[in-house]
Amino acid sequence: MKIKGIRWWMVGLVTAGLIVNYLARNTLSVAAPTLMKDLGITTQQYAWVVVSWQLCYAFMQPVAGYLLDTIGTKIGFFAFALAWSLACAAAAWSTGWQSLAFFRGLLGLTEAAGIPAGVKATSEWFPAKERSVAIGWFNIGSSIGALLAPPLVVWALLHGQWQWAFVIVGVLGIVWSVIWMALYRHPRDQKLLSDAERDHIVSGQEAKHSDAGATKRRWTEIIRSRNFWAIGLPRILSEPAWQTFNAWIPLYMMTERHMNLKEIAMFAWMPFLAADIGCILGGYLSPFFHKHFKVSLFTSRKMVFVFGALCMVGPASVGFVASPYTAIALLCVGGFAHQTLSGALYSLTSDMFGKNEVATATGMGGMAGYLGAAAFTALFGVLVTQVGYSPLFVVLAVLDLVAAGVVWVLATSGEKTPARKLQQPFVPAAAK
């Protein structure tokens, strides 16, 4: 028996993994107001807890990417997912900011494989012309996880204790790990994949993704390449925005906009719903630009990044509005903007690096991004009590605009994408 369009089922499986990945990391930010009071944690100490996760995540990303390229997507993603689930649950036993920082550091080390695994799985299962769409779909997992965190954590707080939220998310991660191990297969090993769909995938991939004898460059060669810095520098500049949204929005809503816990549960998820829209729309914008502006697929990815960066004017304007609901709307624009440009950057990475190095390159780019985010978070924890949130949101927008300039100038395609006629639209249910 063959399953029609099974590649879209595979990307759905990756999306589910990213949901539990981001649910685990966003549980802390929603629980923060209650947890900080319960454990006697200050705003500065909370910033250090966040930084511990970011630093561990940053330094582990290239290692995770290398391991995924070495042992394969299936085993690698399973091992890391199981580990991050246990690390998430362990945070329930925190007794102060130091122990919480330790457990969050473990979570960062283990969660680092999420995005590299997603990009690698997408490069395995999709032809070049569909890759941005597939990445857009799996990238919504990051936003859905952040979207689900507020109601889940608030439910745990209202019906028990904050510790419950960490345990529940940990159990969900373990369940997904088992499902992944049972269902995921590389296209060459997937018996449910039809010959027609296999030909569709392979014939539409660049040689560096479809060639069984493709070489693998050392990480030192990758890091010296122009194309690495075309993704690494934009990651450094753009990642602080997403990490600020993930870690600080609930606290911003409580301290700056004076919302209570129930209002946070009602509204804190909205920027991440907008981010979901950015993931999906950003994926479809690339083939749209390719078709209507008569540019290459590679250039269309860069155009999507620039579009996302321009939309960051939304959160930059948050300090000019009095209404908390307008402020939330502007933060929604920010969530949409970041995930639009983020998906474009992942697509560019998969375009520029081959199948045996795409996870390594993604991980190294992620490390650069999270080091930038950690530095910004450390400053954020100090400056937010002195200058407030609004000027910092302006800085985030400026950083994204600079990142767009870097992408446009530095990113180059070393290989033309397959010159097959583009088909519109790419709808999973209508897969070939």
C-alpha angles and dihedrals in degrees: 000000000000125000115221114232093005091161088072090052088053092052088048089056090051090049091055089053092052090049093059090040093057093036087060094050095044096048089082097055093053093045091044100097092052096035093050091052093046095049097034095244120165126217091256092049090049088054089054090051089054091045091052089058093045095049094047090046091048098051093042096051097081090043091050091047092051092049091050091051089048105043099024138253098277101054094032097052092045094052094048094044092052090049095049091049091056091045091051093051091047091063088074087075095058116131101182143354094283095055090042090052090050094053092044089051089055088049090053092051093052100038091056092091095061102088097033089052092049093050091046093049090049092050088052096049106035139061117235096259093056098039098092090051092049091048089049090054096047091043091062085073089075091054096041090053090053090044094053095046099077098054093040095049094042089050089053091048093049095045102036135331137322089253090070092066093059092048094047092051091047091055091049089054093052091051091051091049091058092047092049093051091050099046113027119096134163111249091252090058100037108108092187091062114102121228090241093055092044090054090047091054099043097042091052096050126094116249091254089063101037102036109102090205096050113146125237119224121216116255089246089060092047094050091051093053123103091230092058091058089045086068100025098058094046088050091054090049101041105035095073089068095056093043090050091053091048098046106031113031096090091048090046091053092050102041102030102030097029097230122162127231095270092049090051089053089050098048112018092082095056098084088054093051087054088049089056089055089050091052093053099037091045090055092053094042092069096062089039092057090042092056103037101035094040094231129137120270088249093054090046089059090054091049090055090053091052091048091053093048091052090053089061087085083087100070090035087066096051093103092059096063128079100197115087089212092056088049090054090049091054091049087052088058087052093052090049091047097050098047090047092057093037093058090048090054092051089050090051090051092053089048095052102041131057129240094265095052107027094095091046091050091046091050093048090048089049091052090054091048096049093046086057090047092049092052091049092046092052089053091041092058090056101037098044090070091049108038102014131232101292100073090046091055088054090053090052091055092050091050091053092051091052088049090055090055091051093051092049094051103036108033113094132172114232093192135035116243118242111290095227120135112271114241122210134244113019101211116171094218090055095051117149 
